[in-house]
């Protein structure tokens, strides 16, 4: 997948999961909780960063968004499990 399609897929997935984007520049997206997501097209993965440290890499955008949703929810003190 080329970088622009990978980036567009990321933006759509974040919107679907209800994860608000606080900043985007065409190569990286910042979301709540101080997380930054970079698309690494050469590897077809998404790198999730907190500050300057890469937390994890995901090859599946749905898993990335699920993980991020849990992290942001836990940090804000909300439990999405009901």
C-alpha positions in Angstrom: 0.0 0.0 0.0 1.4 3.4 -0.8 1.9 6.0 1.9 -1.1 8.2 0.9 -3.5 5.3 1.0 -2.0 4.1 4.3 -2.4 7.5 5.8 -6.0 7.9 4.5 -6.9 4.5 5.9 -5.5 5.6 9.3 -7.6 8.8 9.3 -10.8 6.8 8.4 -10.1 4.2 11.1 -9.5 6.8 13.8 -12.8 8.5 12.9 -14.6 5.2 12.9 -13.3 4.4 16.4 -14.2 7.9 17.6 -10.6 8.8 18.4 -10.2 12.6 17.8 -7.2 13.8 15.8 -5.6 16.9 17.4 -3.1 17.5 14.7 -2.0 15.9 11.3 0.6 16.8 8.8 0.3 14.3 6.0 2.8 11.9 7.5 1.9 11.8 11.2 -1.3 12.1 13.2 -1.5 13.3 16.8 -4.4 12.1 19.0 -5.5 12.5 22.6 -3.2 11.4 25.3 -0.1 12.8 23.6 0.1 9.8 21.1 1.5 10.3 17.7 1.1 7.8 14.9 3.5 7.7 11.9 2.9 5.7 8.8 5.9 3.7 7.7 5.0 2.8 4.1 8.3 0.9 3.4 7.3 -1.6 6.1 3.5 -1.1 5.8 3.2 -0.5 9.5 2.0 2.2 11.8 4.4 3.3 14.6 2.7 4.5 17.7 4.7 7.0 19.7 4.3 8.6 23.1 6.6 11.5 23.3 9.8 10.6 21.5 9.6 6.9 22.3 8.1 4.4 19.9 5.7 2.4 22.0 4.7 -0.2 19.4 4.4 -1.0 15.7 1.1 -2.3 14.2 0.6 -3.8 10.8 -3.2 -3.8 11.3 -4.9 -0.4 11.6 -7.9 -1.9 13.5 -5.7 -3.4 16.2 -3.8 -0.1 16.4 -7.1 1.8 17.0 -8.4 -0.7 19.5 -5.2 -0.5 21.5 -5.2 3.3 21.3 -8.8 3.5 22.3 -8.1 1.4 25.4 -5.0 3.5 26.3 -6.8 6.8 25.9 -9.8 5.5 27.8 -7.7 4.2 30.7 -5.7 7.4 30.9 -8.9 9.5 31.2 -10.4 7.2 33.8 -13.2 5.8 31.6 -13.9 2.1 31.2 -15.4 1.2 27.8 -16.3 -2.3 28.8 -19.5 -1.4 30.4 
